[in-house]
Amino acid sequence: MNMIGIPGQGFPLLEKMPSYLAADVDEMKNRALVLRGGKPGSLMDFGIGNPDQDVPHWILETMFTEAKKSGASGYMPSQGIPELRKSIVNWYQRNHSVDLNSEQDTIVTIGSKEGIAHLALALVQPGDIIIVPDPAYPIHAQAFEIAGATVQRIPLEPSENFLFEIEEHIRNSSKPIRGLVLNFPCNPTGLCMEDGFFERMVQLAIKHRFWIIHDFAYADITFDGFRAPSILKTPGAKDVAVEFFTMSKSYNMAGWRVGFMCGNAKVVKALKHAKPYFDYGMFRPIQHAAAVALECGGKYVKEVRNTYQRRRDLLLSGLLNIGWHVPPPRGGMFIWAQIPPPFKHLGSMGFSQLLLNEIGVVVFPGIGFGPSGNDFVRFSLTQEEAVINRAIDSMRKIFDVHIR
């Protein structure tokens, strides 16, 4: 039966949501690739933050060994296997001096994105207010919008200004705040915060009785000797906060979809209650491999961090050399670059399209991270140094015409 046009057969929730910009960028790339004859390597892709380095052999070997064992393919507990949760506890103690209970304070998620989305369904009801910085990684707002909450964006600025804006917003709000989403080191901006920031945030959350959800995906990707603090190290944090981490970036395990949430036992229990309706956990051998990675991966993570710092420095130096000054981020795997004045009128979509069509350089339009991102584009540090140099040489041609 043809249902097209019958009343009540639309998709009202999806109609409120913009298309996911990552999919739009992929479509732009595919069109550009066709115009270039479909030649692999004809595009220099700094768009999606998809790690290009290989997973270490010892992580792979752990998964292969576990996959051969009897029962490896059965359903798993949605909270995660005990071995992985114990490794999570050890990782937090070793890296951040945070004490956790593996049963009450930890839950494994299928990547942090899934965890945040399902936490939103467990945490809010229609009309609840969630504060999200602007710009922010899309799921930070959209997960709560899908769950029916009202998302209010606050401009993301250096710590003192951001603190002031949050305090003013809470003080002037006509309704209680249900939650605040944070992400430091930040995707897309690379902004990092010190311990004192989290202390103020926790005090504010305790006073005004709201939850803090901290996305700590880039905990290990920091530069120039800076170490990103966990919010859970802050006194009182476990009364009001949870923190997400993912294996995607530090261990180049993006497609493996392994993450976890730790912190307030009540919120962990809520997600533990909700998750079985949506999943039966992940493949057990992947969980064992993740546990080994957390226990033994310190040296490897340092190599990953150093690789991203070299790429950051090379890209920043090249951009400066062609007349594009960009402040260095302290963390994350991205460069958040304000569009130079001669191109500002194009907006982030137009400028991204120009770079793609004219020279085959793919960047991510800043508008995908919120309204304040429209004057920016994001470069992912997921290309080798030779590609970075080639991209700089290509961009120089455009900049020589419009800037010099």
DAKADA-V623999 format. One record per residue. N is the residue number from 1. RES is the residue in one small letter. SS is DSSP state (a for helix, b for strand, c for the rest). PSI is psi in whole degrees, 0 to 359 (NA if undefined). OMEGA is omega in whole degrees, 0 to 359 (none if undefined). Layout:
n:res:ss:psi:omega
N:RES:SS:PSI:OMEGA
N:RES:SS:PSI:OMEGA
This chain:
n:res:ss:psi:omega
1:m:c:133:180
2:n:c:117:184
3:m:c:359:184
4:i:c:130:175
5:g:c:351:179
6:i:c:130:180
7:p:c:144:178
8:g:c:0:182
9:q:c:16:178
10:g:c:190:180
11:f:c:76:190
12:p:a:324:180
13:l:a:314:181
14:l:a:329:180
15:e:a:338:178
16:k:a:344:187
17:m:c:136:173
18:p:c:158:175
19:s:c:149:182
20:y:c:119:192
21:l:a:332:178
22:a:a:322:178
23:a:a:322:178
24:d:a:320:179
25:v:a:319:177
26:d:a:320:179
27:e:a:319:176
28:m:a:317:179
29:k:a:316:182
30:n:a:319:178
31:r:a:317:180
32:a:a:324:180
33:l:a:320:177
34:v:a:317:180
35:l:a:335:180
36:r:c:16:176
37:g:c:11:178
38:g:c:19:183
39:k:c:122:175
40:p:c:138:179
41:g:c:359:180
42:s:c:343:175
43:l:c:143:175
44:m:b:101:196
45:d:b:105:174
46:f:c:25:187
47:g:c:275:184
48:i:c:143:180
49:g:c:63:183
50:n:c:107:185
51:p:c:139:183
52:d:c:355:182
53:q:c:156:183
54:d:c:150:172
55:v:c:136:181
56:p:c:149:184
57:h:a:327:183
58:w:a:334:173
59:i:a:316:178
60:l:a:316:183
61:e:a:324:176
62:t:a:315:180
63:m:a:317:181
64:f:a:316:180
65:t:a:314:181
66:e:a:327:182
67:a:a:337:180
68:k:c:350:183
69:k:c:149:179
70:s:c:137:177
71:g:c:4:184
72:a:c:334:186
73:s:c:10:180
74:g:c:170:174
75:y:c:147:180
76:m:c:156:175
77:p:c:136:184
78:s:c:343:176
79:q:c:345:183
80:g:c:152:182
81:i:c:151:182
82:p:a:323:182
83:e:a:318:180
84:l:a:319:180
85:r:a:326:176
86:k:a:322:177
87:s:a:326:176
88:i:a:314:179
89:v:a:316:180
90:n:a:320:180
91:w:a:315:179
92:y:a:319:181
93:q:a:317:184
94:r:a:319:187
95:n:a:333:188
96:h:a:5:179
97:s:c:41:179
98:v:c:129:178
99:d:c:128:180
100:l:c:157:173
101:n:c:123:187
102:s:c:336:181
103:e:c:317:187
104:q:c:330:191
105:d:c:0:185
106:t:b:146:173
107:i:b:136:180
108:v:b:140:180
109:t:b:160:181
110:i:c:73:192
111:g:a:157:181
112:s:a:333:182
113:k:a:313:176
114:e:a:317:182
115:g:a:316:180
116:i:a:318:181
117:a:a:316:180
118:h:a:329:174
119:l:a:320:179
120:a:a:317:179
121:l:a:327:180
122:a:a:333:193
123:l:a:328:189
124:v:c:162:171
125:q:c:162:184
126:p:c:132:179
127:g:c:343:176
128:d:c:148:181
129:i:b:127:176
130:i:b:131:178
131:i:b:131:180
132:v:b:135:176
133:p:b:160:176
134:d:b:115:9
135:p:c:163:180
136:a:c:157:174
137:y:c:134:192
138:p:a:320:185
139:i:a:337:181
140:h:a:326:176
141:a:a:314:190
142:q:a:328:178
143:a:a:319:182
144:f:a:329:174
145:e:a:318:177
146:i:a:323:180
147:a:c:354:176
148:g:c:1:180
149:a:c:162:172
150:t:b:116:181
151:v:b:127:178
152:q:b:124:184
153:r:b:140:177
154:i:b:131:181
155:p:b:131:180
156:l:c:114:182
157:e:c:175:175
158:p:c:154:198
159:s:a:314:185
160:e:a:317:178
161:n:a:318:181
162:f:a:317:176
163:l:a:313:181
164:f:a:316:181
165:e:a:319:179
166:i:a:314:181
167:e:a:316:179
168:e:a:319:181
169:h:a:316:180
170:i:a:318:182
171:r:a:326:184
172:n:a:1:183
173:s:c:137:179
174:s:c:344:179
175:k:c:154:177
176:p:c:148:176
177:i:b:133:179
178:r:b:324:183
179:g:b:160:177
180:l:b:127:179
181:v:b:128:178
182:l:b:161:182
183:n:c:95:180
184:f:c:127:357
185:p:c:143:192
186:c:c:136:164
187:n:c:112:26
188:p:c:351:197
189:t:c:339:185
190:g:c:2:180
191:l:c:137:178
192:c:c:155:179
193:m:c:152:178
194:e:c:174:180
195:d:a:320:184
196:g:a:326:178
197:f:a:312:181
198:f:a:327:177
199:e:a:316:178
200:r:a:320:181
201:m:a:316:180
202:v:a:317:177
203:q:a:318:180
204:l:a:317:181
205:a:a:321:178
206:i:a:317:182
207:k:a:317:186
208:h:a:3:171
209:r:c:58:173
210:f:c:163:180
211:w:b:147:172
212:i:b:128:175
213:i:b:111:184
214:h:b:119:175
215:d:b:111:187
216:f:c:34:188
217:a:c:329:185
218:y:c:29:182
219:a:c:321:185
220:d:c:347:185
221:i:c:82:180
222:t:b:160:191
223:f:c:163:173
224:d:c:34:177
225:g:c:356:180
226:f:c:139:175
227:r:c:123:182
228:a:c:129:180
229:p:c:145:170
230:s:c:137:176
231:i:a:334:183
232:l:a:346:176
233:k:a:343:183
234:t:c:132:177
235:p:c:130:179
236:g:c:354:186
237:a:a:322:183
238:k:a:353:173
239:d:a:337:189
240:v:a:356:191
241:a:b:152:167
242:v:b:158:184
243:e:b:135:178
244:f:b:143:171
245:f:b:154:179
246:t:b:148:177
247:m:a:357:190
248:s:a:317:190
249:k:a:308:184
250:s:a:328:186
251:y:c:7:180
252:n:c:38:183
253:m:c:38:187
254:a:a:313:183
255:g:a:350:179
256:w:a:336:178
257:r:c:65:176
258:v:c:125:175
259:g:b:181:176
260:f:b:157:176
261:m:b:137:180
262:c:b:159:176
263:g:b:227:187
264:n:c:124:185
265:a:a:328:180
266:k:a:318:179
267:v:a:320:175
268:v:a:317:179
269:k:a:322:179
270:a:a:316:178
271:l:a:323:177
272:k:a:324:178
273:h:a:321:186
274:a:a:322:190
275:k:a:321:182
276:p:c:339:176
277:y:c:340:186
278:f:c:332:183
279:d:c:162:175
280:y:c:36:180
281:g:c:179:183
282:m:c:168:180
283:f:c:124:186
284:r:a:317:179
285:p:a:326:176
286:i:a:320:179
287:q:a:320:177
288:h:a:318:179
289:a:a:321:178
290:a:a:321:179
291:a:a:316:178
292:v:a:320:179
293:a:a:315:181
294:l:a:324:183
295:e:a:326:192
296:c:a:5:191
297:g:c:11:186
298:g:a:314:181
299:k:a:319:181
300:y:a:317:180
301:v:a:322:177
302:k:a:320:177
303:e:a:319:178
304:v:a:315:179
305:r:a:315:180
306:n:a:323:177
307:t:a:315:181
308:y:a:326:178
309:q:a:318:178
310:r:a:316:180
311:r:a:319:177
312:r:a:310:183
313:d:a:319:180
314:l:a:316:181
315:l:a:316:179
316:l:a:318:179
317:s:a:318:179
318:g:a:318:179
319:l:a:317:179
320:l:a:322:182
321:n:a:333:179
322:i:c:7:175
323:g:c:19:181
324:w:c:99:183
325:h:c:125:180
326:v:c:126:178
327:p:c:143:181
328:p:c:131:175
329:p:c:153:178
330:r:c:347:182
331:g:b:175:182
332:g:c:180:181
333:m:c:38:184
334:f:b:158:168
335:i:b:123:180
336:w:b:104:192
337:a:b:123:176
338:q:b:135:182
339:i:c:130:180
340:p:c:148:185
341:p:a:318:182
342:p:a:342:183
343:f:a:359:188
344:k:a:328:183
345:h:a:343:180
346:l:a:339:187
347:g:a:172:186
348:s:a:325:178
349:m:a:315:181
350:g:a:318:180
351:f:a:320:177
352:s:a:319:179
353:q:a:322:178
354:l:a:311:181
355:l:a:321:181
356:l:a:311:185
357:n:a:321:186
358:e:a:320:188
359:i:a:2:176
360:g:c:22:176
361:v:b:124:181
362:v:b:122:172
363:v:c:166:182
364:f:b:127:180
365:p:b:132:183
366:g:a:336:181
367:i:a:339:179
368:g:a:349:181
369:f:a:7:179
370:g:c:164:185
371:p:a:323:183
372:s:a:352:181
373:g:a:359:188
374:n:a:345:177
375:d:a:12:186
376:f:b:160:165
377:v:b:157:181
378:r:b:128:172
379:f:b:127:170
380:s:b:141:181
381:l:c:49:187
382:t:c:25:176
383:q:c:147:179
384:e:c:165:187
385:e:a:326:179
386:a:a:323:179
387:v:a:321:177
388:i:a:314:179
389:n:a:320:180
390:r:a:321:179
391:a:a:319:179
392:i:a:314:179
393:d:a:322:180
394:s:a:317:181
395:m:a:331:179
396:r:a:324:181
397:k:a:318:179
398:i:a:317:183
399:f:a:327:179
400:d:a:327:180
401:v:a:317:191
402:h:a:339:187
403:i:c:318:187
404:r:c:NA:none
